[in-house]
Amino acid sequence: MLADLAELVRCESFSADHAAVARSAEVVGALGTRLLGAGPETIVIDGVTHLRWTFGTPRVLLIGHHDTVWPMGSIESHPWSVTDGIARGPGVLDMKAGLVQMFHALASLPSLDGVGVLVNGDEEVGSATSRQLIEESVRGCAAALVLEPSADDEGALKTARKGTSRYEVVVHGRAAHAGLEPQKGINAAVEAAHQVLSIAGLGAEMGAVDSTDSVLGSATVTPTLLSAGSAGNTVPALARVSVDVRVPTLVAQDRVDALIRGLTPRAPGARLEVLGGRRRPPMEPGSSAGLFALASRLTAELGEEPLRGIAVGGASDGNYTAAAGCPTLDGLGAVGSGAHADTEYVKTARMVPRARLLAQLIMRTQHRPDRDRRDSV
C-alpha cells in the first residue's frame, strides 16, 4: 500500500493543470487496473479527466478524487516520505491515501458485482465538470461511500456537511477625477464598504433564525475577497466583493440566496450586480445515520476502537450523493491531519484497518435492494 501511495503522491495533480490531472489519471487508472483486474472508463469533460469502473449493476458507489490543491513543483519542497509511521507529501491525506485504501479494499473482496467506482479530477475546485457524472453514477444505488480523509487525526467519520454557495457582488459606480471633481463620481469603493458590512450582518441574521439544535450549527455568510478602483487619482467606478456561504439545510441555503440577491445600494446612482449562487447542497445528518450505525457495528466486529461521527463545515462530493437521495457516509479515507497545509500527513498504521472496514461496508451494501434505501442499511 505504501509503494502504491508513493507512486500516486509523486505524480502531481494540481486541479488547475489539466495536463497534470490527465497524467495522474493514467497512474490511478493503472493502479486500479492492476488491483481490480479491469481498466476504467476514462471520461474527459472540458479538459478534466475522470475515471469510472462499473461492475454489474452498482448498488454501492465508491467516490474519490485524484486532483489536489498543491501547485506543480510542490513535490520538491514537500517530498514523499515515511518516518515513524507518518507519511507526508502533496495530497497524501486529501486524498491519495484514500484511493490506495479503496483499491486494496476492493481487491480483497470475493466479488465486485454490484460495485461502482468514480474517481474525479476536479473535486477540489467544486466538481463543476463531474457533478452530473456523480449524480448519474449514484442513481439507483443503496449507498455511497466517500473516501475523503477522516474528520480528525483520531479517525472520526464525517456524518454531516454544510452546503456551500459562492457569490460575487459587483458594485457599479461612476469614475471621476479624485482631485478636481470627486463629487461628480459615484464611489464604488465606498459603496462596497457598505455592502461588506451588510453581508457580514446576514450571518448574524441567519444565526438568529437557524435552529439551535442543528448539529451543523448556523449558516455562515463571510465576505472574503475585496477589490476596487483603477488608479490612485480616480474615483472608483467598479468594486467586487466575494462572499463565502456555508449552510446546514436547504432551507437556509434558499434563505441566504434570497438575502444576498435582495441587497440594495446605499449611494444614489450606484448599482449592484450579484453573480454566482448555490454550489453544493448540504449533506444533512439523516443521510448518514443508517450507514454510520452499520459502520459502528462492523468496527466492533473487527475489534477496533468505537467510531465517532462529526459534522463538518467543509463540503465534498458526498453532498451531491446525499442530495440525490442516496444514503452517504463520508470520511472513510485516510486518518491524519493538515489537509491542504504544509503539515499534511497520514498515519500509516491506520491504512489497513480502514481498508478492512471499507471492505466490510462494501460487502454489506453491494447487493442491497432498491427498497428502503435510507432505512435498510
C-alpha positions as CSV (number, residue, x, y, z in Angstrom):
1,M,0.0,0.0,0.0
2,L,2.8,2.4,0.8
3,A,4.5,1.7,-2.5
4,D,1.3,2.5,-4.3
5,L,0.8,5.6,-2.3
6,A,4.3,6.8,-3.1
7,E,3.6,6.4,-6.8
8,L,0.4,8.5,-6.6
9,V,1.9,11.2,-4.4
10,R,4.9,11.6,-6.7
11,C,2.6,12.1,-9.7
12,E,1.4,15.7,-9.0
13,S,-2.2,16.6,-9.9
14,F,-2.9,20.2,-9.3
15,S,-6.6,20.9,-10.2
16,A,-5.8,23.9,-12.4
17,D,-3.3,21.9,-14.5
18,H,-5.4,19.7,-16.7
19,A,-2.4,18.0,-18.3
20,A,-1.1,17.1,-14.8
21,V,-4.6,15.8,-13.9
22,A,-4.5,13.7,-17.1
23,R,-1.1,12.2,-16.2
24,S,-2.4,11.4,-12.7
25,A,-5.5,9.7,-14.1
26,E,-3.2,7.4,-16.0
27,V,-1.3,6.4,-12.9
28,V,-4.5,6.0,-10.8
29,G,-6.1,4.0,-13.7
30,A,-3.1,1.7,-13.9
31,L,-3.3,1.1,-10.1
32,G,-7.0,0.3,-10.3
33,T,-6.5,-2.0,-13.3
34,R,-3.8,-4.0,-11.5
35,L,-5.7,-4.4,-8.3
36,L,-9.3,-4.8,-9.8
37,G,-8.4,-6.8,-12.9
38,A,-10.3,-4.3,-15.1
39,G,-9.5,-1.0,-16.7
40,P,-11.5,2.2,-16.1
41,E,-13.8,4.1,-18.4
42,T,-11.8,7.4,-19.0
43,I,-14.1,10.4,-19.2
44,V,-12.8,13.8,-20.2
45,I,-15.1,16.7,-19.7
46,D,-14.0,20.3,-20.5
47,G,-10.4,19.1,-20.3
48,V,-10.7,17.4,-16.9
49,T,-10.0,13.6,-16.7
50,H,-12.3,11.4,-14.6
51,L,-12.2,7.6,-14.1
52,R,-15.1,5.2,-13.6
53,W,-15.3,1.4,-13.0
54,T,-18.6,-0.4,-13.2
55,F,-19.2,-4.0,-12.1
56,G,-22.6,-5.3,-12.9
57,T,-25.4,-3.0,-11.8
58,P,-23.9,-0.9,-9.0
59,R,-25.7,-0.9,-5.7
60,V,-22.9,0.8,-3.8
61,L,-20.8,3.7,-5.3
62,L,-17.3,4.5,-4.0
63,I,-16.3,8.1,-4.6
64,G,-12.9,9.7,-4.6
65,H,-10.8,12.3,-6.4
66,H,-7.3,12.4,-7.7
67,D,-6.8,16.2,-8.0
68,T,-5.1,18.2,-5.3
69,V,-4.8,21.8,-4.2
70,W,-0.9,21.6,-4.4
71,P,0.6,23.7,-7.2
72,M,3.0,21.9,-9.6
73,G,6.5,21.7,-8.1
74,S,5.3,21.2,-4.6
75,I,6.8,17.7,-4.5
76,E,10.2,19.4,-4.5
77,S,9.5,21.4,-1.3
78,H,7.3,18.7,0.3
79,P,8.8,15.4,-0.8
80,W,7.3,12.0,-0.3
81,S,8.5,10.5,2.9
82,V,7.6,7.9,5.6
83,T,9.1,8.4,9.0
84,D,8.0,6.8,12.3
85,G,4.6,5.8,10.8
86,I,3.9,9.2,9.3
87,A,3.6,9.6,5.5
88,R,3.9,13.1,4.0
89,G,3.8,14.6,0.6
90,P,1.4,16.8,-1.5
91,G,-2.1,15.4,-1.4
92,V,-1.1,12.4,0.7
93,L,-4.1,12.8,3.0
94,D,-6.5,14.6,0.7
95,M,-6.9,12.1,-0.8
96,K,-4.4,9.9,-2.4
97,A,-4.1,7.5,0.6
98,G,-7.9,7.2,0.5
99,L,-7.6,6.0,-3.1
100,V,-5.0,3.4,-2.2
101,Q,-7.1,2.1,0.6
102,M,-10.1,1.9,-1.7
103,F,-8.4,-0.1,-4.4
104,H,-6.9,-2.5,-1.8
105,A,-10.2,-2.9,-0.1
106,L,-11.9,-3.8,-3.4
107,A,-9.1,-6.2,-4.3
108,S,-9.8,-8.2,-1.1
109,L,-13.5,-8.8,-2.0
110,P,-14.7,-12.2,-3.3
111,S,-16.8,-10.4,-5.9
112,L,-17.0,-6.9,-7.3
113,D,-20.5,-7.4,-8.7
114,G,-22.8,-4.5,-7.7
115,V,-19.9,-2.1,-7.1
116,G,-19.3,1.3,-8.9
117,V,-16.2,3.4,-8.5
118,L,-15.9,7.0,-9.5
119,V,-12.6,9.0,-9.2
120,N,-13.0,12.5,-10.5
121,G,-10.4,15.2,-11.3
122,D,-12.0,18.4,-10.1
123,E,-13.3,17.9,-6.6
124,E,-11.0,20.5,-5.1
125,V,-12.5,23.2,-7.3
126,G,-16.1,22.3,-6.8
127,S,-16.6,19.3,-9.2
128,A,-18.0,21.6,-11.9
129,T,-17.4,19.1,-14.7
130,S,-18.1,16.0,-12.7
131,R,-21.3,16.8,-10.8
132,Q,-23.6,15.4,-13.5
133,L,-21.3,12.3,-13.6
134,I,-21.6,11.9,-9.9
135,E,-25.4,12.2,-9.9
136,E,-25.6,9.8,-12.9
137,S,-23.4,7.2,-11.2
138,V,-25.2,7.2,-7.9
139,R,-28.6,6.8,-9.4
140,G,-30.2,3.5,-8.2
141,C,-27.5,2.9,-5.6
142,A,-28.3,2.0,-2.0
143,A,-25.2,3.5,-0.5
144,A,-22.4,6.0,-1.4
145,L,-19.1,5.6,0.4
146,V,-16.8,8.7,0.2
147,L,-13.1,8.2,0.6
148,E,-12.3,11.7,1.8
149,P,-10.0,11.8,4.9
150,S,-11.3,11.4,8.4
151,A,-12.6,14.4,10.3
152,D,-9.6,14.4,12.7
153,D,-6.4,12.5,13.4
154,E,-8.3,10.0,15.6
155,G,-10.4,8.8,12.6
156,A,-13.8,10.3,13.1
157,L,-16.1,9.9,10.2
158,K,-18.0,12.8,8.6
159,T,-21.7,12.3,9.2
160,A,-22.9,15.7,8.0
161,R,-21.5,18.5,5.9
162,K,-22.7,22.1,5.3
163,G,-23.7,23.1,1.9
164,T,-21.9,25.8,0.1
165,S,-22.7,28.9,-2.0
166,R,-20.4,31.4,-3.6
167,Y,-21.3,34.9,-4.7
168,E,-19.6,37.9,-6.2
169,V,-21.3,41.2,-5.5
170,V,-20.3,43.7,-8.3
171,V,-20.7,47.4,-7.4
172,H,-21.1,49.7,-10.4
173,G,-20.3,53.4,-9.7
174,R,-19.0,56.2,-11.8
175,A,-15.5,57.4,-12.3
176,A,-14.3,61.0,-11.8
177,H,-11.1,62.8,-11.1
178,A,-10.4,62.4,-7.4
179,G,-8.8,65.8,-7.0
180,L,-10.7,68.1,-9.4
181,E,-14.3,66.9,-9.2
182,P,-14.8,63.9,-6.9
183,Q,-18.4,65.0,-6.3
184,K,-19.2,64.0,-9.9
185,G,-18.3,60.4,-9.3
186,I,-20.1,57.6,-7.6
187,N,-17.5,55.9,-5.4
188,A,-17.8,52.1,-5.9
189,A,-15.3,51.5,-3.1
190,V,-17.4,53.3,-0.5
191,E,-20.5,51.5,-1.7
192,A,-18.6,48.2,-1.4
193,A,-17.7,49.0,2.2
194,H,-21.4,49.5,3.0
195,Q,-22.1,46.2,1.3
196,V,-19.4,44.3,3.2
197,L,-21.0,45.4,6.4
198,S,-24.4,44.4,5.2
199,I,-23.2,41.0,4.0
200,A,-21.4,40.3,7.3
201,G,-24.7,41.2,9.1
202,L,-26.5,38.5,7.1
203,G,-24.6,35.8,9.0
204,A,-25.8,37.2,12.3
205,E,-29.3,37.4,10.9
206,M,-29.2,33.7,9.9
207,G,-27.8,32.7,13.3
208,A,-30.8,34.3,14.9
209,V,-33.3,32.2,12.8
210,D,-31.4,28.9,12.5
211,S,-32.4,26.0,14.7
212,T,-30.1,26.0,17.7
213,D,-30.2,22.2,17.9
214,S,-28.7,21.7,14.5
215,V,-25.6,19.5,14.7
216,L,-24.2,21.7,11.8
217,G,-24.8,25.0,13.6
218,S,-25.9,28.2,12.0
219,A,-25.3,29.4,8.4
220,T,-22.2,31.5,7.9
221,V,-22.0,34.4,5.5
222,T,-18.5,35.7,5.1
223,P,-17.1,38.5,2.8
224,T,-13.7,37.3,1.6
225,L,-12.0,39.0,-1.4
226,L,-12.5,42.7,-2.0
227,S,-11.2,44.8,-4.8
228,A,-11.9,48.3,-6.2
229,G,-10.6,51.1,-8.4
230,S,-8.3,51.5,-11.4
231,A,-6.0,54.4,-10.4
232,G,-4.9,56.3,-7.3
233,N,-6.3,59.6,-8.5
234,T,-9.7,58.3,-9.8
235,V,-13.0,57.8,-8.0
236,P,-13.5,54.0,-8.3
237,A,-16.2,53.1,-10.9
238,L,-16.1,49.4,-10.1
239,A,-15.7,47.2,-7.0
240,R,-16.1,43.5,-6.3
241,V,-16.9,41.6,-3.1
242,S,-16.6,37.8,-2.9
243,V,-18.8,36.0,-0.4
244,D,-18.5,32.5,1.0
245,V,-21.6,30.9,2.4
246,R,-22.0,27.7,4.4
247,V,-25.4,26.4,5.3
248,P,-26.8,23.5,7.4
249,T,-30.0,22.9,5.5
250,L,-31.5,23.5,2.1
251,V,-34.0,25.9,3.7
252,A,-31.1,28.0,5.0
253,Q,-29.4,27.9,1.6
254,D,-32.5,29.3,-0.1
255,R,-32.9,32.0,2.5
256,V,-29.3,33.2,2.2
257,D,-29.7,33.2,-1.6
258,A,-32.8,35.5,-1.3
259,L,-31.0,37.8,1.2
260,I,-27.9,38.2,-1.0
261,R,-30.0,38.9,-4.1
262,G,-32.0,41.4,-2.1
263,L,-29.0,43.6,-1.2
264,T,-29.7,47.3,-2.2
265,P,-27.2,50.1,-2.8
266,R,-26.8,52.9,-0.3
267,A,-25.3,55.6,-2.6
268,P,-27.6,57.3,-5.1
269,G,-26.8,56.1,-8.6
270,A,-24.8,53.1,-7.6
271,R,-25.9,49.7,-9.0
272,L,-25.4,46.2,-7.6
273,E,-25.0,43.0,-9.7
274,V,-25.0,39.6,-7.9
275,L,-23.1,36.8,-9.6
276,G,-22.8,33.1,-8.6
277,G,-25.1,31.2,-6.3
278,R,-25.6,27.8,-4.8
279,R,-22.9,25.2,-5.3
280,R,-23.1,22.1,-3.1
281,P,-26.3,21.3,-1.2
282,P,-25.9,20.3,2.4
283,M,-25.4,16.7,3.5
284,E,-27.8,16.5,6.4
285,P,-27.3,14.1,9.3
286,G,-30.2,11.8,8.2
287,S,-28.3,10.9,5.1
288,S,-25.6,9.1,7.0
289,A,-27.4,7.7,10.1
290,G,-28.0,4.2,8.9
291,L,-24.6,3.7,7.3
292,F,-22.8,5.1,10.4
293,A,-24.7,2.7,12.6
294,L,-23.6,-0.2,10.3
295,A,-20.0,1.0,10.3
296,S,-20.1,1.2,14.1
297,R,-21.2,-2.4,14.3
298,L,-18.6,-3.6,11.8
299,T,-15.9,-1.7,13.7
300,A,-16.8,-3.6,16.9
301,E,-16.8,-6.9,15.0
302,L,-13.3,-6.1,13.7
303,G,-12.1,-5.4,17.2
304,E,-11.3,-1.7,16.6
305,E,-11.9,1.3,18.8
306,P,-15.5,2.7,18.6
307,L,-16.2,5.1,15.8
308,R,-17.1,8.7,16.2
309,G,-19.1,10.8,13.8
310,I,-18.6,14.6,13.3
311,A,-20.5,17.3,11.4
312,V,-18.1,19.5,9.4
313,G,-18.3,22.8,7.6
314,G,-16.4,21.7,4.5
315,A,-18.2,20.2,1.5
316,S,-17.4,17.2,-0.7
317,D,-18.9,15.1,-3.4
318,G,-20.8,13.4,-0.6
319,N,-23.0,16.5,-0.6
320,Y,-24.2,15.6,-4.1
321,T,-24.9,12.0,-3.5
322,A,-26.8,12.8,-0.3
323,A,-28.8,15.4,-2.1
324,A,-29.6,12.8,-4.8
325,G,-31.3,10.8,-2.0
326,C,-28.7,8.1,-1.6
327,P,-27.5,7.2,1.9
328,T,-24.0,8.6,2.2
329,L,-21.1,8.1,4.6
330,D,-18.1,10.3,4.3
331,G,-14.6,10.4,5.8
332,L,-13.8,6.8,5.1
333,G,-10.4,7.5,3.7
334,A,-7.0,8.1,5.4
335,V,-6.5,9.0,9.0
336,G,-4.3,12.0,9.6
337,S,-4.4,15.8,9.7
338,G,-3.3,19.0,8.0
339,A,-5.1,18.7,4.7
340,H,-4.2,21.5,2.3
341,A,-1.4,22.7,4.6
342,D,2.3,22.2,5.0
343,T,1.7,19.8,7.9
344,E,-0.4,17.4,5.8
345,Y,0.2,13.8,6.9
346,V,-1.2,10.3,7.1
347,K,-1.0,7.7,9.9
348,T,0.2,4.7,8.0
349,A,-0.8,2.3,10.8
350,R,-4.4,3.2,10.2
351,M,-4.4,2.4,6.5
352,V,-5.0,-1.3,6.7
353,P,-7.7,-1.2,9.4
354,R,-9.6,1.5,7.4
355,A,-9.3,-0.6,4.3
356,R,-10.7,-3.6,6.2
357,L,-13.7,-1.6,7.4
358,L,-14.4,-0.3,3.9
359,A,-14.3,-3.8,2.5
360,Q,-16.9,-4.9,5.1
361,L,-19.1,-1.9,4.3
362,I,-19.0,-2.7,0.6
363,M,-19.9,-6.4,1.2
364,R,-22.9,-5.4,3.3
365,T,-24.2,-2.9,0.7
366,Q,-23.2,-4.1,-2.7
367,H,-26.4,-6.2,-3.1
368,R,-28.9,-4.0,-1.3
369,P,-32.3,-3.9,-2.9
370,D,-33.9,-0.7,-4.1
371,R,-36.5,-0.6,-1.3
372,D,-35.9,1.2,2.0
373,R,-32.8,2.9,0.7
374,R,-32.3,5.1,3.8
375,D,-33.5,2.7,6.5
376,S,-32.4,-0.7,5.3
377,V,-28.7,-0.1,5.9
